[in-house]
Amino acid sequence: MNTKKLQNKSVAFLVTDGFEQVELTQPWDAIKDAGAKVHLVSIKTGKVKGVHHDKPGDAFDVDEIVGNVSASDYDALVLPGGVINPDALRLNDEAVDFVRDFFKQHKPVAAICHGPWTLIEAGVVEGRRMTSWPSLKTDLINAGANWVDEECVCDQGLVTSRCPDDLPAFCEKAIEEIAEGIHAEQNV
């Protein structure tokens, strides 16, 4: 139904080991089916391994290392969750800078579940209306976000959702925001 809506768009998915697999694969397939080129960007080379909550998932080939690309190379960014993945990403300066640069360039960003942890580290959540996995509520509020318990929230090109159950709404809104492109000035 979204065929070609994102033609000529390029979208980075930033992950490392321990990402919630369905939070990568479902948005990946939806965005790719909408016509975008998708790249798996990571802080490591080779393969990254997903998880199914607390069980091992599959391995996925990394397309690009975060230090070798920039936000200028892409039209949008997707941050899947899982607990281990965003916790590792927020400790990597190149990953945090990569995320922050999407906001500096006013490009759409979509983060689900624990994905907003990396956004907190990048210093881009203050004043934003957002949602996340419930355990991040206090972290987001302490970082200045207006946290709400809703299926999908969009604030100036930033799309957030709580969990895998929210993926249909998350994917639909992410595609809409990526299709719109550059957004108004954002707090960075």
GINORHU-V480720 format. One record per pair of residues at least 4 apart in sequence whose ideal C-beta (glycine too) atoms are under 7 Angstrom apart, sorted by the first residue. I is the first residue (numbers start at 1). J is the second residue. Records with the same first field share a line. If there is no record, write none. Layout:
BEGIN
I = J / J
END
This chain:
BEGIN
2 = 33 / 34 / 175
3 = 33 / 34 / 35
4 = 35
5 = 34 / 35 / 175 / 179
6 = 31 / 34 / 35 / 36 / 175 / 178 / 179
7 = 35
9 = 36 / 75 / 76 / 178
10 = 36 / 37 / 73 / 74 / 75
11 = 31 / 36 / 38 / 74 / 75 / 76 / 78 / 178
12 = 39 / 41 / 74 / 77
13 = 24 / 28 / 38 / 39 / 40 / 41 / 78 / 80
14 = 41 / 66 / 77 / 79 / 89 / 95 / 98 / 99
15 = 19 / 24 / 40 / 42 / 48 / 80 / 85
16 = 42 / 43 / 44 / 48 / 85 / 88 / 89
17 = 48 / 49 / 84 / 85
18 = 51 / 82 / 83 / 84 / 85 / 88
19 = 23 / 24 / 50 / 80 / 82 / 85
20 = 51 / 80 / 81 / 82 / 113 / 164
21 = 25 / 50 / 51 / 52 / 57 / 58
22 = 26 / 164 / 167
23 = 80 / 81 / 82 / 112 / 113 / 164
24 = 28 / 50 / 80
25 = 29
26 = 30 / 167 / 171
27 = 31 / 78 / 110 / 170 / 171 / 174
28 = 32 / 38
29 = 33
30 = 34 / 171 / 175
31 = 36 / 38 / 174 / 175 / 178
32 = 36 / 38
34 = 175
36 = 178
39 = 63 / 64
40 = 60 / 61 / 62 / 63
41 = 63 / 64 / 66 / 69
42 = 48 / 62 / 65 / 66
43 = 66 / 89 / 92 / 94 / 95
44 = 48 / 62
45 = 62 / 65
46 = 62
47 = 59 / 60 / 61 / 62
48 = 60 / 62
49 = 56 / 57 / 59
50 = 57 / 58 / 60
51 = 55 / 56 / 57 / 82
52 = 57
64 = 68 / 69
66 = 94 / 95 / 98
67 = 94
69 = 73
70 = 101
71 = 98 / 101 / 102 / 105 / 107
72 = 105
75 = 107 / 178 / 181
76 = 107 / 108 / 109 / 178
77 = 99 / 102 / 107 / 109
78 = 110 / 174
79 = 86 / 109 / 110 / 111 / 115 / 118
80 = 85 / 112 / 115
81 = 85 / 86 / 112 / 113 / 114 / 115 / 133
82 = 113 / 114
83 = 87 / 114
84 = 88
85 = 89
86 = 90 / 114 / 115 / 117 / 118
87 = 117
88 = 92
89 = 95 / 118
90 = 96 / 117 / 118 / 121
92 = 96
93 = 97
94 = 98
95 = 99 / 118
96 = 100 / 118 / 121 / 122
97 = 101
99 = 118 / 119 / 122
100 = 104 / 122 / 123 / 124 / 188
101 = 105
102 = 107 / 109
103 = 109 / 124 / 186 / 188
104 = 188
106 = 157 / 182 / 183 / 184 / 185 / 186
107 = 182
108 = 157 / 177 / 178 / 183
109 = 157 / 158
110 = 159 / 170 / 174
111 = 115 / 116 / 119 / 160
112 = 160 / 161 / 170
113 = 132 / 133 / 162 / 163
114 = 133 / 136
116 = 120 / 125 / 130 / 132 / 136 / 140 / 160
117 = 121 / 136 / 139
118 = 122
119 = 124 / 125
120 = 125 / 139 / 140 / 143
124 = 187 / 188
125 = 130 / 140 / 143 / 144 / 145
126 = 143 / 144 / 145 / 187
127 = 144 / 187
128 = 145 / 146 / 155 / 158
129 = 146 / 148 / 153 / 155
130 = 140 / 145 / 147 / 153 / 155 / 160
131 = 147 / 148 / 149 / 150 / 153 / 160 / 161 / 162
132 = 136 / 137 / 140 / 160 / 162
133 = 162 / 163
136 = 140
137 = 141 / 147
138 = 142
139 = 143
140 = 145 / 147
141 = 145 / 147
148 = 153
151 = 161 / 162 / 166 / 169
152 = 159 / 161 / 166 / 169 / 170 / 173
153 = 160
154 = 158 / 159 / 173 / 177
156 = 183 / 184 / 186
157 = 177 / 183
159 = 170 / 173 / 174 / 177
161 = 166 / 169 / 170
162 = 166
166 = 170
167 = 171
168 = 172
169 = 173
170 = 174
171 = 175
172 = 176
173 = 177
174 = 178
175 = 179
176 = 180
END
